[in-house]
Amino acid sequence: MFRKKKEKVELVEKKSQGLWRKCEKCEQIIYNQEWEQRYRVCPNCNYHFRLTAMERIQLLIDPMTFEEQDREIYPVDALSFKYLDTTYKEKLKEAQEKTGQNDGIIIGKGNIYEYPIEIGVMDFEFLGGSMGSVVGEKIKKAVFYAIKYKIPLVLVATSGGARMQEGMLSLMQMAKTSAAVAKLEQYKLPFIMILTNPTTGGVSASFAMLGDIIMAEPGALVGFAGPRVIEQTIKQKLPAGFQSSEFQLEHGFVDMIVERKNLKQTLFNILDYLYDW
Amino acid sequence: MVLEFEKGIHEIEEKIKALKEKDKFPDFDKQLELLESKYHAEIEKVYSELNPWKITQIARHLDRPTFLDYINMIGTDFVEIHGDRNIGDDQAMITGMMKIDEEKFFIIGQQKGKTMEEAKKRNFGMPNPEGYKKALRVMKMADKFNRPILTFINTQGAFPGIEAEERGQGEAIARNLREMAKLRVPVVATVIGEGGSGGALGIGVANMVFMLKYSVYSVISPEGCASILWRDSTKASEAAKALKITADDLLKLGLIDGIIDEPLGAAHRYPEQTAQNLKNKLLETTKELARMSRNKLMDRRIDKFLNMGKFSEKPLK
C-alpha cells in the first residue's frame, strides 16, 4: 500500500530573506521560492543544502504528530576540557544558544503517512554534528523506544565524527550505539539509516553503517577518514567525487541514493516492505 | 632509540654496561653497586615525573614489546590463521590460536613492527578493512568452538587510504563493534601500546578491557587533536593532557576495567616482568569469566557498553 505524497512540506523556519540567493556549491544565483519549494535543493546543480534536525523532522514526519522524547538530557564537560582561550563548556553554551538545542540530536516518535516510527535526527549546526555522550545516550534511548513500542527505527546522520572534547567517552559512543543496534536486532524491527552531508569519522564507523537499509542524499560526503587526513597520509590529491554518496553506492556501502524530494515517500515504501504495522 | 627524558637513565645504563665488560678490579663491586643505586634513583625520579605526553612516547617506543613478542613470552603452540576469505591477509592484524599454561585461546592483535622492514610489511600496525574482517572471522570461529578470545591493541588507528575507503573501512569497524557485542564467549582486550581511536576499538569491545600501565588509549592522536583544536600540531603535549588518555585517567572515568602493572622503567626495559603480569591477569580474568553462561557473557558485554557516557538531567551552569 504505497501511499502517494499527500502534503507539501513547509520547512518552518524560512531562511530565505529577499528574492534571491547564491548557491553554496555552484555559486549560481537561484530564486529563493524555488529553492524552498525544492526542500532547499539548488535547482541548478542539485546541491542539497543542510537542514537542521527540526527541519529534517518536518520533512519526514506528518505535521503535528512528532513528540520529542528525552529532551532533558544535557551534556557535561566531564574532562574539564580546556584549549586555547576557551573550554568545552563554553563551546557547548555557544552551540546551545545558536541552535536552541541541548546537544546534537533530537529523538522522538512520529507518524510517516499515518504510521508511527521512532526517529532520531542529528544536527550539524551543533558542534559539527559531533557524537558525544548525549548523542550516544539518545540513540540508545531511541532504540529502546522502538523496542518498547514495537515500531521501526529511522536515524538521520550528519556528523564530522566523535566529539574530541569528551575524549574517550566519545569514542565509546561508537561501541555504545553499535551495541544498541545489536540489541535492536534481537527484536527484528527495521532500522533504516539516512546519510546526509557529511557523515564521516566515528559515526560512519558505527551505527550509521549498520542500517538494514542505508539511504544517502545525493552528493553527500560519506567516508571514514577525512579527505585531508588521507591526502596527508598518501601524499597525493584525491580524485573528484571520492567519498561521495555515489562513490559509496558504487562500492557497495549504501543501498540507494534518494533525492530529498523523494525521501519521505521512499522511506515509507521501504518500511512497508520490511514491516507490518 | 632513546627518549629525550630517558637520557639520564640511558647514560647510567651505558656506564653499567661498560663496567660489566671490564675485568674485575679491586673496587669493582662497590662501583657497580653505586651505579646501580644511581640507576634506580634516576628511574624513580624520571618515572615519578611522567605526564600524559611522555607516557604516549613510552607507549610508542620502538623497543616496546609488540603483540608477537608477547605471544612468544606468554604463550606456546601458536598457530597463525591467515586471511579474511575475501580480499587478502592483512599483515597489520595478526590472528590465531595459542595456549597459555595449557589453556586454549583465540588471539587477535595489531602488529606495528620493530624494524623499518617489518614496519612496512605491517603497514605500521594500521589495519585495512580486511584486517577487521579477518579478526571478525576468527572471533566468530572462537564463538563457534566456545573458546575465549584475547585481543591485543596497538595501533595509531585504522589506515586512512584510498583502498581502505573503497573497501569500506567504516563499515568494517562498525560491523566488528556490533558483532563483538554479540559474542557468547569471554572476550578480554588489552591495550599494550597505543590505542588509536576507532581502529583500536574495532577489536576492543570486550567483557574486560585492560591497559598496560604505560599505554594510552585515545579518540584521536594528541598531534591530530592539537592541530584541530589548537591549530598547532606541536601542542600535542597539551592535547595529550586534556584528552585523558592514560590508564590511570581512563580507569577513573570507568572506561577500562583494570591496569596491568609495568615495572618502573617500563616494558621496553623489563619485557619479561611485564609479560608475566599480563599473563597472570589474562588467566585470572578468563577463568573468572568462564563461570558465566554464554548468554550472560553477551548480555553483560552489551549492557556494559550501553552504560558508557557522562551526561546530566540538568542544564550546564
Interface residues (C-beta under 8 A of the other chain):
Chain A: E72 I73 Y74 P75 V76 D77 A78 L79 F81 K82 Y83 L84 K89 L92 K93 Q96 N102 G132 S133 V134 G136 E137 K140 A162 M164 Q165 E166 G167 M168 L169 S170 L171 M172 Q173 M174 A175 K176 S178 A179 A180 V181 A182 K183 E185 G201 G202 S204 A205 S206 F207 A208 M209 L210 G223 F224 A225 G226 V229 I230 T233 I234 L238 F242 Q243 H251 G252 F253
Chain B: A158 F159 P160 G161 I162 A164 E165 E166 R167 G168 Q169 G170 E171 I173 A174 R175 L177 R178 E179 A181 K182 S197 G198 L201 G202 G204 V205 Y217 S218 V219 I220 G224 C225 I228 L229 W230 R231 E238 A239 A242 L243 K244 I245 L250 L253 L255 R301 I302 F305 L306 M308 G309 K310 F311 S312 E313 K314 P315 L316
